[in-house]
């Protein structure tokens, strides 16, 4: 009887772990979309100007539960990291060229300690002070950029 249980566990455990990983990655992708919605709402309320950094004073107010005000912001709720189960602000990203980054098959975002984190950065053309766009990435369980399963390349949310 014990051998049967061990054999069943050996067959079922990998499938369970794979399903759990797919669920976490799906949650990272949803968290990326939450950040994107906050960034878009921020831009709509700020003359199509995107926040320059993820810790912009008013950006948090555009997350769920916030008051959507850059002048008198009341912070909303950041999405929960599916690996740490902690609500986390987006971290600073470093995408300079969205089109080039989308062609890559892998980007290391900092290793396993970055699992589940969302990265945001503004795209500011040389010589300008205002952002014309943004790039949002998410980290998988290994701390690498989430890959779009359809294309096999880095999944980046952007307006560019």
C-alpha positions as CSV (number, residue, x, y, z in Angstrom):
1,X,0.0,0.0,0.0
2,X,2.8,2.4,0.9
3,X,4.5,1.9,-2.5
4,X,1.3,2.8,-4.3
5,X,1.1,6.0,-2.4
6,X,4.7,6.9,-3.2
7,X,4.2,6.1,-6.9
8,X,1.0,8.2,-7.0
9,X,2.8,11.1,-5.2
10,X,5.7,10.9,-7.7
11,X,3.2,11.2,-10.6
12,X,1.0,13.9,-9.1
13,X,3.5,16.2,-7.5
14,X,5.2,17.4,-10.7
15,X,1.8,18.2,-12.2
16,X,0.7,20.0,-9.1
17,X,3.9,22.1,-8.9
18,X,3.6,22.9,-12.6
19,X,0.0,24.1,-12.2
20,X,1.0,26.2,-9.2
21,X,3.8,27.8,-11.2
22,X,1.4,28.6,-14.1
23,X,-1.0,30.1,-11.6
24,X,1.7,32.3,-10.1
25,X,2.9,33.5,-13.5
26,X,-0.7,34.3,-14.5
27,X,-1.0,36.4,-11.3
28,X,2.2,38.2,-12.3
29,X,0.7,39.0,-15.7
30,X,-2.5,40.3,-14.0
31,X,-0.4,42.4,-11.7
32,X,1.4,43.9,-14.7
33,X,-2.0,44.9,-16.1
34,X,-3.0,46.5,-12.8
35,X,0.2,48.6,-12.9
36,X,-0.6,49.5,-16.6
37,X,-4.1,50.6,-15.7
38,X,-2.8,52.9,-12.9
39,X,-0.1,54.4,-15.3
40,X,-2.7,55.0,-18.0
41,X,-5.1,56.6,-15.5
42,X,-2.3,58.8,-14.2
43,X,-1.5,59.9,-17.7
44,X,-5.1,60.7,-18.5
45,X,-5.3,63.0,-15.4
46,X,-1.9,64.6,-16.1
47,X,-2.1,65.8,-19.7
48,X,-0.9,62.5,-21.2
49,X,2.3,62.7,-19.1
50,X,3.5,59.4,-17.7
51,X,5.1,59.1,-14.3
52,X,8.9,59.3,-14.5
53,X,9.5,56.7,-11.7
54,X,7.4,54.0,-10.1
55,X,7.6,55.9,-6.8
56,X,6.1,59.1,-8.3
57,X,4.2,60.9,-5.6
58,X,0.8,60.7,-7.2
59,X,1.0,57.3,-9.0
60,X,0.0,55.2,-6.0
61,X,-3.3,57.1,-5.8
62,X,-4.3,55.6,-9.2
63,X,-4.1,52.0,-7.9
64,X,-7.3,50.4,-6.7
65,X,-8.7,52.1,-3.6
66,X,-6.8,55.4,-4.2
67,X,-8.4,58.7,-4.9
68,X,-6.9,59.2,-8.4
69,X,-5.4,62.6,-7.6
70,X,-1.9,63.8,-8.4
71,X,-2.4,67.1,-6.4
72,X,-3.7,65.5,-3.1
73,X,-3.0,61.8,-3.5
74,X,-4.4,59.2,-1.2
75,X,-2.6,55.9,-2.0
76,X,-4.3,52.9,-3.3
77,X,-3.4,49.3,-2.9
78,X,-0.5,47.7,-4.7
79,X,-1.0,44.2,-6.2
80,X,0.1,41.2,-4.1
81,X,3.3,39.4,-5.2
82,X,2.2,35.8,-5.7
83,X,5.5,34.5,-4.4
84,X,5.9,36.6,-1.3
85,X,2.2,37.3,-0.6
86,X,3.2,41.0,0.1
87,X,1.6,44.0,-1.7
88,X,4.6,45.6,-3.4
89,X,5.1,48.8,-5.3
90,X,6.6,48.4,-8.8
91,X,10.3,48.5,-8.9
92,X,12.4,50.6,-11.3
93,X,12.8,49.0,-14.6
94,X,15.5,49.5,-17.2
95,X,13.9,49.0,-20.7
96,X,15.4,51.6,-23.0
97,X,13.9,50.3,-26.3
98,X,10.6,48.4,-26.0
99,X,10.8,47.0,-29.6
100,X,14.3,45.6,-29.0
101,X,13.4,44.2,-25.6
102,X,10.4,42.4,-27.0
103,X,12.6,40.5,-29.4
104,X,14.6,38.9,-26.6
105,X,14.0,35.4,-25.4
106,X,15.2,36.1,-21.9
107,X,16.1,38.9,-19.6
108,X,17.5,38.4,-16.1
109,X,15.7,40.8,-13.8
110,X,17.8,40.0,-10.7
111,X,17.4,36.3,-10.0
112,X,15.1,34.4,-7.6
113,X,15.0,37.2,-5.0
114,X,13.0,39.2,-7.7
115,X,10.4,36.5,-8.3
116,X,6.9,38.0,-8.8
117,X,8.1,41.6,-8.8
118,X,6.7,44.1,-11.4
119,X,9.1,46.6,-13.0
120,X,8.0,50.0,-14.4
121,X,10.0,52.6,-16.3
122,X,9.2,55.7,-18.2
123,X,10.5,56.1,-21.8
124,X,12.0,59.5,-22.1
125,X,13.6,60.5,-25.4
126,X,17.1,62.0,-25.2
127,X,17.0,65.7,-24.5
128,X,13.4,65.7,-23.2
129,X,12.1,65.9,-19.7
130,X,8.7,64.3,-20.1
131,X,8.0,60.6,-20.7
132,X,6.3,59.7,-24.0
133,X,5.7,56.1,-22.9
134,X,6.3,53.3,-20.4
135,X,7.5,49.8,-20.2
136,X,6.2,47.2,-17.6
137,X,7.8,43.9,-17.1
138,X,7.1,41.1,-14.6
139,X,9.5,38.5,-13.1
140,X,8.9,34.8,-13.1
141,X,9.8,32.4,-10.3
142,X,13.5,32.5,-11.3
143,X,13.6,36.3,-11.5
144,X,13.7,36.4,-15.3
145,X,11.3,38.4,-17.4
146,X,7.9,36.7,-18.0
147,X,7.9,35.2,-21.5
148,X,4.9,35.5,-23.8
149,X,4.0,31.9,-24.6
150,X,2.7,32.8,-28.1
151,X,5.9,34.4,-29.3
152,X,8.5,32.9,-26.9
153,X,9.9,36.4,-26.3
154,X,9.8,38.8,-23.4
155,X,6.3,40.0,-22.4
156,X,6.3,43.8,-22.0
157,X,3.2,46.0,-21.6
158,X,3.8,49.4,-23.2
159,X,2.0,52.1,-25.2
160,X,4.9,52.1,-27.7
